[in-house]
Structures are given as structure tokens and as C-alpha cells.
Amino acid sequence: MHELIADRASAIDASGIRRIFALAATLDNPINLSIGQPDFPVPAKVRDAACEAIEQGHNGYTPNQGHPDLLVRICNWLKTDLGWDAPPVGTPGEHTAMTMVTSGTSGALLLAFMALLDPGDECVIADPYFVSYPHLATMCGAKAVLVDTYPDFKLTASRVEPMLNEKTKFVLLNTPSNPAGVTLSREECIELRDLCAARGVLLISDEIYDEFVFADGQTDACAQQPQTKRCPSPARLDGAAENVLLIRGFGKTYGCTGWRLGYASGPRAVIDEMGKLQQYTFVCAPAPLQLGASACFDADMGEVVKDYQARRDMVVQRLSPMTKVTVPSGAFYAFVQVPQALAMSGTQFAEKLIESNVLVIPGGAFSARDTHFRISFATDPKKLAQGLDRIVDAMK
């Protein structure tokens, strides 16, 4: 049957993360610092809203672009947070920006890649990158051009500019980033947005961790709530709705990753095409869970983020004396360099940690290099402390 397999499938390797997950299932109670799965429960009001929607019979299709109730909440939030006037896709009028619900941020990314990339086209992504980015380009017959962002892992305009050419369709920014948890400053956001606009290239801002930003990474206020600090983002700049495609979601912030719910907002021409493609792919996101997600906008996750910042501080404090650790300003990951004195790759070090019943992800899963490893601190703090002790011992 191998001769029947399409080239796009053969060109894609299984995720290194999935291999670690499979290994975890074979170990006896490992200290799992590999999975990017929040370890807190979905807020009660969000669970209750989803259960109520099921009981009330909201179990059929919604409109392709999303349930009207959730779209209202999203659009109102974008107005509050960013000052955007981006109604649901399909809304009559001369709106330059639109919004739609997607099946997770991964669904939004797939639709965006499909809407923008033809075979032979290019997009620009940071190295290290979220594991799916280059493979999404491959699925479209296109190429993801890697920008080396070591050692600070910032996708800056000066690093991006040499990679742009007539084949480039978009630049993809992930902020806060996976695997490194870094964010750009406001000035860096301005420079990157202005570069893309000047070169006629779309800027996509993947902000699945937009509310998981620690106090030292919060520099921008909400458009209509100046007392509230938020994640620096190119979407906060004047006129951004016309040249930035914003992708956000609910899974990481509210602990409902399995619900597969996200949204996309930005230039109408792009959202229109993404909405059309959704009709023939995902159809719609899960209906009762969309109604559950409407309640997310009423949930305060501030204390959870503070708790995760304390975990971040623990990781940095324990590992910084041993090796190079770029301090994450958001998300729940640290991308840690394997001490050069060990003369080991990220894969070799991750394999060494397995001997201590600790699971991390080798840096080669996210990068053309294999010099680092990723820790997820989305785990019980006591387990995290035990795992860090064993990592330090392995580094000595």
C-alpha cells in the first residue's frame, strides 16, 4: 500500500513530542515535564455552561463561522482588548476585518495556511518553532523558511528581513512562544508589523498563550481598560486589524485543550477564504463547547497565572546556575540549553533523563538544532521540584 501514499504525508515525520508521550505510557509514574497540558481544572462556570448547553439540546451544527453567542463575546472582547471592529465573517457592510470561530488554534492555522499558500510559496517562521508550523507549509506544497532566533528566541524585524522575497506570503509570530515562552517588546512588534506591511506580507500572530503572560512580560494595556496589563502584540498597534491575522484560543488559558476551540480575526479577504474552507473541512467547532467557551470571558484566571509564574521562577532559579536559561515571560515552558561541557545533544540528554524517570522534549523537535530541551512546568509543583533536582543531578 505504500505506493498509494501521497507525497505530502510521506514528507512529514511523526512529532518528537508524540514519541515522548508514547514513551511516558510505558514508564512507571514518571515525572512528566513534557506535555503542554494545563494541570488546573476547567473553571466551574465554564463546565456548567457546556453541560447546560448539552442538556438544552445544543448538540447539532452551528453556522460554519461559529455560534452567534460565542461570536458576540469574542467580538466584544476584541473591541475591549484591542479596539478592533471585527464582526463575524459574513456580516453585511464595508468592514475591513472579520472574525470566526475555529476548531482550536491548530484549525485556524491550517485554514490560514491553506488560504494563503500555493505550491512553491514560502512563509517565514522562527527557529525554534511550534512543531506543526513547518509541516503545515509542507501540506500546502510550500516551504517554511526558518529564522535563527538563538540565543534570545525573538523573531525580530532585523532577523526576518533577509528571509523575505517575492515568494513570501506571510510571517508567523508566536507570542508568548512555544517552546521558549518569550514575547516581543512593543517596539519590536512595531518594527515587525511595519516591515511586513512595507513588503506586502501578512503578519500572523499566534497568541494561544495570550493570557498566560507573567508580570515581567506585561507591557501593554487593554484598549478600553488601561488599568489592565496584557501581552505585547502587533495586534495592539493602530490599524493592525487590516494587516495582522490574529489567532487565539481557549484551551491553554482555561484548561480545556480537548475542547478544540479557537478563533481567528483580521483582514476580511483572508477570513472570508478561511470561512469558505471551513465549510469543507471542520464544518464547525463542537456546538455545546462553543457555548461553554462563552463563559470563559467571565472567568478570572489571574491567580492561576501567578501560580505558574512562581513555577517559572523555580525553574529559572534551579537551572540557571547550571546552564543557559532564557527567562520565559509567558506560556508554561522553558527552553533550556544542554550544558556544553556534557558534549551531548538535546536528544541524548533527554534519553539520559529517562534513566531518572524524567520526561522532557529534545530541542530537535522544535528546531534545526538539537542543543536544548523543553521543560513544561504545567505540572504539580512538588513533582516539578523533584524533576528539577534530577535534571540538576544529570547536569553535574
C-alpha positions in Angstrom: 0.0 0.0 0.0 3.0 2.3 0.3 2.8 3.3 -3.3 -0.6 4.8 -2.7 0.6 7.2 0.0 0.7 10.9 -1.1 4.0 12.8 -1.0 2.6 15.3 1.5 2.1 12.5 4.0 5.4 10.9 3.4 7.2 14.2 3.8 6.1 14.6 7.4 7.6 12.8 10.3 5.8 12.0 13.5 6.1 14.6 16.1 9.0 14.1 18.6 6.6 15.2 21.2 4.2 12.3 20.4 7.1 9.9 20.7 7.8 11.1 24.2 4.1 10.8 25.1 4.1 7.2 23.9 7.2 6.5 26.0 5.5 8.1 29.0 2.8 5.4 28.8 5.4 2.7 29.3 7.1 4.2 32.4 6.0 3.7 36.0 4.8 7.0 37.3 7.3 9.3 35.5 7.9 12.9 36.4 6.4 14.2 33.2 7.8 17.7 32.2 7.0 17.1 28.6 3.3 17.8 27.9 1.9 21.3 27.4 -1.3 20.4 29.1 -2.6 22.8 31.9 -2.9 20.9 35.2 -5.7 23.0 36.6 -9.5 22.2 36.2 -11.7 24.0 33.8 -13.5 26.8 35.7 -16.8 25.6 37.2 -18.8 28.3 35.4 -17.3 27.2 32.0 -18.1 23.5 32.7 -21.6 24.3 33.8 -22.3 26.3 30.7 -21.2 23.4 28.5 -23.2 20.9 30.4 -26.3 23.2 30.3 -25.9 23.5 26.5 -25.8 19.7 26.1 -28.9 19.3 28.3 -30.8 22.0 26.4 -30.1 20.2 23.1 -27.5 22.4 21.5 -25.8 19.3 20.0 -26.2 19.9 16.3 -24.3 22.0 13.8 -23.7 25.7 14.4 -23.1 28.1 11.5 -19.7 27.5 9.9 -18.3 30.7 11.3 -19.3 29.8 14.8 -22.2 30.0 17.3 -23.7 33.6 17.4 -23.5 33.8 21.2 -19.8 32.9 21.2 -19.0 35.2 18.3 -20.7 38.1 20.1 -18.5 37.5 23.2 -15.3 37.2 21.1 -16.0 40.3 19.0 -16.9 42.3 22.2 -13.6 41.2 23.8 -11.6 42.2 20.7 -13.2 45.6 20.9 -12.3 45.9 24.6 -8.8 44.4 24.4 -7.6 45.7 21.1 -10.1 48.3 19.9 -10.9 46.2 16.9 -14.2 46.5 15.0 -14.2 42.9 13.5 -17.7 41.4 13.3 -18.4 37.8 12.4 -17.5 36.7 8.9 -20.4 37.2 6.6 -21.7 40.4 8.3 -23.0 42.8 5.7 -21.3 46.1 5.3 -17.9 47.5 4.4 -15.9 46.1 7.4 -12.2 45.6 6.7 -11.8 43.0 9.4 -13.8 39.9 10.3 -13.9 37.2 13.0 -14.7 33.4 13.0 -14.6 30.5 15.5 -12.3 27.6 14.6 -11.6 24.1 15.8 -8.7 25.1 18.0 -5.9 27.4 17.1 -4.5 24.4 15.1 -7.6 24.5 13.0 -7.2 28.3 12.5 -3.6 27.8 11.5 -4.4 25.1 9.0 -7.2 27.2 7.4 -4.8 30.2 7.2 -2.0 28.2 5.6 -4.5 26.7 3.1 -6.0 30.1 2.3 -2.6 31.8 1.7 -0.1 29.3 0.4 0.2 27.8 -3.1 2.7 25.2 -4.1 6.1 26.9 -4.3 5.2 29.7 -2.0 7.1 30.5 1.2 6.3 31.6 4.8 8.7 32.7 7.5 8.8 31.2 11.0 11.1 31.4 13.9 13.6 28.6 14.8 12.8 27.2 17.3 9.1 26.9 16.3 5.9 25.2 17.4 6.2 21.7 15.9 3.3 21.9 13.4 4.4 25.1 11.6 6.8 23.7 9.0 4.6 20.7 8.4 1.5 22.8 7.7 3.6 24.5 4.9 4.6 21.1 3.6 0.9 20.0 3.4 0.3 23.0 1.1 3.3 22.2 -1.1 5.0 25.3 0.2 8.2 25.9 2.3 8.6 27.3 5.8 11.8 29.4 5.9 13.5 29.2 9.3 14.8 32.3 11.0 17.5 31.6 13.5 16.5 33.3 16.7 19.1 31.9 19.1 20.0 32.8 21.8 17.1 35.0 22.9 14.4 33.3 20.6 12.9 36.6 19.4 11.5 36.9 15.9 12.7 40.5 15.2 12.4 42.5 12.0 16.2 42.6 11.6 16.3 38.8 11.5 13.2 38.4 9.3 14.0 41.0 6.6 16.8 38.9 4.9 14.4 36.0 4.5 11.7 37.9 2.6 11.4 37.6 -1.1 8.8 37.5 -3.9 7.6 34.1 -2.8 6.9 35.1 0.8 3.2 35.2 1.7 3.3 35.7 5.5 5.5 35.8 8.6 4.2 33.8 11.6 4.9 35.1 15.1 4.1 33.0 18.1 3.8 35.2 21.3 4.3 34.1 24.0 6.2 31.4 22.2 6.3 27.6 22.4 8.9 26.3 23.2 10.7 29.2 24.7 7.9 31.3 26.3 9.3 34.6 25.0 7.4 37.8 24.0 8.5 40.8 21.9 8.6 44.3 23.3 6.2 46.9 21.9 9.0 48.4 19.8 9.9 45.0 18.4 6.2 44.5 17.5 6.0 47.8 15.7 9.2 47.1 13.7 8.0 43.6 12.6 4.5 44.8 11.7 5.9 47.8 9.7 8.3 45.6 7.9 5.6 43.1 6.8 3.3 46.0 5.8 6.0 47.7 3.7 6.8 44.4 1.9 3.2 43.4 1.3 3.4 40.4 3.5 0.8 39.3 6.0 1.8 39.1 9.7 0.1 36.2 11.6 0.2 36.5 15.3 -0.5 33.1 17.0 -1.4 34.1 20.6 -2.8 30.8 22.1 -1.0 31.8 25.4 -2.1 35.5 25.2 -3.4 35.5 28.8 -0.5 33.4 30.2 1.8 36.4 30.5 3.8 37.0 33.6 4.1 40.3 35.4 7.6 41.0 33.9 6.2 40.4 30.4 3.2 42.6 30.6 3.8 46.0 29.0 0.6 46.8 27.0 -2.8 47.7 28.4 -6.2 46.9 27.0 -7.6 49.4 24.6 -10.5 50.3 26.8 -9.1 49.1 30.1 -5.8 51.0 30.6 -5.5 49.6 34.2 -5.2 46.1 32.8 -1.9 44.8 31.6 -1.8 42.3 28.7 0.6 40.6 26.4 2.6 42.8 24.0 1.3 42.1 20.5 1.4 43.5 17.0 -2.4 43.2 17.1 -2.4 46.2 19.6 -1.0 48.6 17.1 -3.1 51.2 15.3 -4.6 49.8 12.1 -3.5 46.2 12.9 -6.8 44.7 12.1 -6.1 45.4 8.4 -2.7 43.7 8.2 -2.4 41.3 11.1 -4.2 38.0 11.3 -4.8 37.2 15.0 -5.2 33.7 16.2 -6.2 32.9 19.8 -7.9 30.1 21.7 -9.4 28.9 24.9 -7.6 25.6 25.6 -4.4 26.7 27.3 -5.8 29.6 29.4 -8.9 27.7 30.7 -7.6 24.1 30.8 -10.0 22.8 28.1 -7.4 21.8 25.4 -9.6 18.8 24.4 -12.5 21.0 23.5 -10.6 22.2 20.4 -11.8 25.8 20.3 -10.1 28.9 18.9 -10.8 31.9 16.8 -9.3 34.0 14.1 -9.7 37.7 13.4 -8.2 40.0 10.9 -8.3 41.2 7.2 -11.6 40.4 5.6 -10.1 39.0 2.5 -8.3 36.3 4.5 -11.1 35.5 6.9 -13.6 35.2 4.1 -11.4 32.5 2.5 -10.8 30.7 5.8 -14.5 30.6 6.4 -15.1 29.1 3.0 -12.5 26.4 3.6 -14.0 25.6 7.0 -17.3 24.6 5.3 -15.5 21.7 3.6 -13.1 20.7 6.4 -14.0 21.2 10.0 -17.6 22.4 9.2 -17.9 23.9 12.7 -16.4 23.7 16.1 -18.2 21.5 18.7 -21.5 23.2 19.4 -22.1 22.8 23.1 -18.5 23.5 23.9 -18.7 26.8 22.0 -21.5 27.8 24.4 -19.3 26.6 27.3 -16.5 28.8 26.0 -18.7 31.8 26.0 -18.4 31.7 29.8 -14.6 31.9 29.6 -14.9 35.6 29.3 -16.4 35.7 32.8 -13.7 33.6 34.4 -10.7 35.2 36.2 -7.5 33.2 35.7 -5.2 35.7 37.4 -4.4 33.5 40.4 -3.6 30.6 38.1 -1.1 32.7 36.1 0.5 33.9 39.3 0.9 30.3 40.4 2.6 29.5 37.1 4.9 32.5 37.4 6.1 31.0 40.7 6.8 27.7 38.9 8.6 29.6 36.2 10.8 31.3 38.9 11.5 27.9 40.4 12.8 26.5 37.0 15.0 29.6 36.4 16.4 29.6 39.9 17.3 25.9 39.9 18.7 25.6 36.4 20.4 29.0 35.8 23.4 28.1 37.9 23.9 25.0 35.7 23.3 26.3 32.2 21.8 29.0 29.9 18.1 29.5 30.6 16.3 32.3 28.6 13.7 33.5 31.1 10.2 32.9 29.8 7.9 35.9 30.1 4.8 33.8 29.3 3.3 30.4 28.5 4.5 27.5 30.6 7.7 26.3 29.0 11.4 26.9 29.4 13.8 26.1 26.5 17.0 25.1 28.3 20.5 24.6 26.8 22.2 21.4 27.5 25.5 22.3 29.3 28.2 22.4 26.6 30.6 20.6 29.0 28.4 17.5 28.7 29.0 17.3 24.9 25.5 15.9 24.5 22.7 16.7 22.1 19.2 17.5 23.3 18.1 14.1 22.3 20.9 12.4 24.2 20.3 14.4 27.3 16.5 13.7 27.2 17.4 10.0 26.9 19.7 10.3 29.9 16.9 11.8 31.9 14.6 8.9 31.1 17.0 6.8 33.2 16.0 9.1 36.1 12.3 8.6 35.2 12.0 12.3 34.0 10.5 13.2 30.6 11.4 16.3 28.7 11.2 17.1 24.9 14.5 17.3 23.0 15.1 20.6 21.3 15.4 18.9 17.9 11.6 18.5 17.9 11.3 22.3 17.6 14.4 23.3 15.8 17.1 22.6 13.1 19.4 22.5 16.1 19.4 19.9 18.9 21.2 21.8 21.6 18.4 22.4 24.0 15.4 20.7 25.7 12.0 21.9 26.6 10.5 21.7 30.1 6.8 22.2 30.6 6.1 23.5 34.1 2.4 22.7 33.8 2.7 20.1 36.4 2.3 19.7 40.2 4.9 22.0 41.9 6.2 19.1 44.1 6.7 16.9 41.0 8.3 19.9 39.3 10.8 20.3 42.1 11.6 16.6 42.1 12.2 16.7 38.4 14.4 19.8 38.6 16.5 18.1 41.2 17.1 15.1 38.9 17.8 17.4 35.9 20.4 19.2 38.0 22.0 15.9 39.1 22.2 14.9 35.4 23.9 18.1 34.5 26.6 17.8 37.2 
